[in-house]
Amino acid sequence: MTTSAEDLNDLPEIVDLSRESSWAILDEDCRAYLGIGVDEFVRRYNAGEYDDPDDDPRIMSLAMHLEHLQRRIPLAEA
């Protein structure tokens, strides 16, 4: 299968979010999924309070977002 230039024009625009924007999105998701803010989620996640994130798709989704943020821009640099 080949990709034509027209097919590429149909793709959505890629937007590189700032760390602050990504953190705000993660905070919104934490509040929607768990009813807690991102700071509390990070504390609980890093403390191992979630038995197995794989067992809960909400936790897994939040954890993947958090780990991506931490790899991309370490929290210590914020």
MARBA-3410 file (N, C-alpha, C, O; in Angstrom, 1 decimal):
78
0.8,-1.2,0.0,0.0,0.0,0.0,0.9,1.2,0.0,1.8,1.3,0.8 ~ 0.6,2.2,-0.9,1.4,3.4,-0.9,0.5,4.5,-0.4,-0.7,4.5,-0.4 ~ 1.2,5.6,0.0,0.5,6.8,0.5,0.8,7.9,-0.5,1.9,8.2,-0.8 ~ -0.3,8.5,-0.9,-0.2,9.7,-1.8,-0.1,11.0,-1.0,-0.4,11.0,0.2 ~ 0.3,12.0,-1.7,0.4,13.3,-1.1,-1.0,13.8,-0.6,-1.1,14.4,0.4
-2.0,13.4,-1.3,-3.4,13.8,-0.9,-3.7,13.1,0.4,-4.4,13.7,1.3 ~ -3.3,11.8,0.6,-3.6,11.1,1.9,-2.9,11.8,3.0,-3.5,12.0,4.1 ~ -1.7,12.3,2.8,-1.0,13.0,3.9,-1.7,14.3,4.3,-1.6,14.8,5.4 ~ -2.3,15.0,3.3,-3.1,16.2,3.6,-4.3,16.0,4.5,-4.8,16.9,5.1 ~ -4.8,14.7,4.5,-6.0,14.4,5.3,-5.6,14.1,6.8,-6.5,14.0,7.6
-4.4,14.0,7.1,-4.0,13.7,8.5,-4.1,14.9,9.3,-4.0,16.1,8.9 ~ -4.5,14.7,10.6,-4.6,15.9,11.5,-3.3,16.5,11.8,-2.2,15.9,11.7 ~ -3.3,17.8,12.1,-2.1,18.5,12.4,-1.5,18.1,13.7,-2.3,17.8,14.7 ~ -0.2,17.9,13.8,0.5,17.5,15.0,0.8,18.8,15.8,1.4,19.7,15.2 ~ 0.4,18.8,17.0,0.6,20.0,17.9,1.5,19.6,19.0,1.3,18.6,19.7
2.6,20.3,19.2,3.6,20.0,20.3,3.1,20.8,21.5,3.3,22.0,21.5 ~ 2.6,20.2,22.5,2.1,20.9,23.6,3.2,21.2,24.6,4.2,20.5,24.7 ~ 3.1,22.3,25.2,4.0,22.7,26.3,3.9,21.8,27.5,2.8,21.1,27.6 ~ 4.8,21.7,28.3,4.7,20.9,29.5,3.5,21.4,30.4,2.8,20.6,31.0 ~ 3.3,22.7,30.4,2.2,23.2,31.2,0.9,22.8,30.7,0.0,22.4,31.4
0.8,22.8,29.4,-0.5,22.4,28.7,-0.7,20.9,29.0,-1.8,20.4,29.3 ~ 0.3,20.1,28.8,0.2,18.6,29.0,-0.1,18.3,30.5,-1.0,17.5,30.7 ~ 0.5,19.1,31.4,0.2,18.9,32.8,-1.3,19.2,33.1,-1.9,18.6,33.9 ~ -1.8,20.3,32.5,-3.2,20.7,32.7,-4.1,19.7,32.2,-5.1,19.4,32.8 ~ -3.8,19.1,31.1,-4.7,18.0,30.5,-4.6,16.8,31.4,-5.7,16.2,31.7
-3.5,16.5,31.9,-3.4,15.3,32.9,-4.2,15.6,34.1,-4.8,14.7,34.7 ~ -4.1,16.9,34.6,-4.9,17.2,35.8,-6.4,17.1,35.5,-7.1,16.6,36.4 ~ -6.9,17.6,34.4,-8.3,17.4,34.0,-8.7,15.9,34.0,-9.7,15.6,34.5 ~ -7.8,15.1,33.4,-8.1,13.7,33.3,-8.1,13.0,34.7,-9.0,12.2,35.0 ~ -7.2,13.4,35.6,-7.2,12.9,36.9,-8.5,13.2,37.7,-9.1,12.4,38.4
-8.9,14.4,37.5,-10.1,14.9,38.2,-11.4,14.1,37.6,-12.3,13.8,38.4 ~ -11.4,14.0,36.3,-12.5,13.3,35.7,-12.6,11.8,36.0,-13.6,11.3,36.3 ~ -11.4,11.1,36.0,-11.4,9.7,36.2,-11.4,9.3,37.7,-12.0,8.3,38.0 ~ -10.7,10.1,38.5,-10.4,9.6,39.9,-11.0,10.6,40.9,-11.1,10.3,42.1 ~ -11.4,11.8,40.5,-11.9,12.8,41.4,-10.8,13.4,42.3,-11.0,14.0,43.4
-9.5,13.4,41.8,-8.4,14.0,42.5,-7.5,14.7,41.5,-7.6,14.5,40.3 ~ -6.8,15.7,42.0,-5.9,16.4,41.2,-4.6,15.7,40.8,-4.3,14.6,41.4 ~ -3.9,16.2,39.9,-2.7,15.5,39.4,-1.6,15.4,40.5,-1.0,14.4,40.5 ~ -1.5,16.4,41.3,-0.5,16.3,42.4,-0.7,15.1,43.3,0.2,14.4,43.7 ~ -2.0,14.9,43.7,-2.4,13.8,44.5,-2.2,12.4,43.8,-1.7,11.5,44.3
-2.6,12.4,42.5,-2.3,11.2,41.7,-0.9,10.8,41.6,-0.5,9.7,41.8 ~ 0.0,11.8,41.4,1.4,11.6,41.3,1.9,11.1,42.6,2.7,10.1,42.7 ~ 1.5,11.6,43.7,1.9,11.2,45.0,1.6,9.7,45.3,2.4,8.9,45.7 ~ 0.3,9.4,45.0,-0.2,8.0,45.2,0.5,7.1,44.2,0.9,6.0,44.6 ~ 0.6,7.4,43.0,1.3,6.6,42.0,2.7,6.3,42.4,3.2,5.1,42.4
3.5,7.3,42.7,4.9,7.1,43.1,5.0,6.4,44.4,6.1,5.8,44.6 ~ 4.0,6.5,45.3,4.1,5.8,46.6,3.7,4.3,46.4,3.7,3.6,47.4 ~ 3.2,3.9,45.2,2.8,2.5,45.0,1.5,2.2,45.6,1.2,1.0,45.8 ~ 0.6,3.2,45.7,-0.7,3.0,46.3,-1.7,2.3,45.3,-2.8,1.9,45.8 ~ -1.4,2.3,44.1,-2.2,1.6,43.1,-1.6,0.2,42.9,-0.5,0.1,42.4
-2.3,-0.8,43.3,-1.7,-2.2,43.3,-1.1,-2.6,42.0,0.1,-2.8,41.9 ~ -1.9,-2.5,40.9,-1.4,-2.9,39.6,-2.1,-2.0,38.6,-3.3,-2.3,38.3 ~ -1.5,-1.0,38.1,-2.1,-0.1,37.2,-2.7,-0.8,35.9,-3.7,-0.3,35.3 ~ -2.2,-1.9,35.6,-2.7,-2.7,34.4,-4.2,-3.1,34.7,-4.9,-3.4,33.7 ~ -4.6,-3.3,35.9,-5.9,-3.7,36.3,-7.0,-2.7,36.1,-8.2,-3.0,36.0
-6.6,-1.4,36.0,-7.6,-0.3,35.8,-7.2,0.5,34.6,-6.2,1.2,34.7 ~ -8.0,0.5,33.5,-7.6,1.3,32.4,-7.4,2.8,32.6,-6.7,3.5,32.0 ~ -8.2,3.3,33.6,-8.1,4.7,33.9,-6.7,5.0,34.5,-6.0,6.0,34.1 ~ -6.3,4.2,35.5,-4.9,4.4,36.1,-3.9,4.2,35.0,-2.9,4.9,35.0 ~ -4.0,3.2,34.2,-3.0,2.9,33.2,-2.9,4.1,32.2,-1.8,4.5,31.9
-4.0,4.7,31.8,-4.0,5.8,30.9,-3.3,7.0,31.6,-2.4,7.7,30.9 ~ -3.6,7.3,32.8,-3.0,8.4,33.5,-1.5,8.1,33.8,-0.7,9.0,33.6 ~ -1.2,6.9,34.1,0.2,6.6,34.4,1.1,6.7,33.1,2.2,7.2,33.2 ~ 0.5,6.3,32.0,1.3,6.4,30.7,1.5,7.9,30.4,2.6,8.3,29.9 ~ 0.5,8.7,30.6,0.6,10.2,30.3,1.7,10.7,31.3,2.6,11.5,30.8
1.6,10.4,32.5,2.6,10.9,33.5,4.0,10.5,33.2,4.9,11.3,33.2 ~ 4.2,9.2,32.9,5.5,8.7,32.6,6.1,9.3,31.3,7.3,9.6,31.2 ~ 5.2,9.6,30.3,5.7,10.3,29.1,6.1,11.7,29.5,7.2,12.2,29.0 ~ 5.4,12.4,30.3,5.8,13.7,30.7,7.1,13.7,31.5,7.9,14.6,31.3 ~ 7.2,12.8,32.4,8.5,12.7,33.2,9.7,12.4,32.3,10.8,12.8,32.6
9.5,11.5,31.3,10.6,11.2,30.4,11.0,12.4,29.5,12.1,12.7,29.3 ~ 9.9,13.1,29.0,10.1,14.2,28.1,10.7,15.4,28.7,11.7,15.9,28.2 ~ 10.2,15.8,29.9,10.7,16.9,30.6,10.6,16.6,32.1,9.6,16.6,32.7 ~ 11.8,16.2,32.6,11.7,15.8,34.1,11.1,16.8,35.0,11.3,18.0,34.7 ~ 10.4,16.4,36.0,9.7,17.3,36.9,10.7,18.2,37.6,10.3,19.4,37.9
11.9,17.8,37.8,12.9,18.7,38.5,13.2,19.9,37.6,13.7,20.9,38.2 ~ 13.0,19.9,36.3,13.3,21.0,35.5,12.2,22.0,35.4,12.3,23.1,34.9 ~ 11.0,21.6,35.9,9.8,22.5,35.8,10.0,23.7,36.8,9.1,24.5,36.8
END
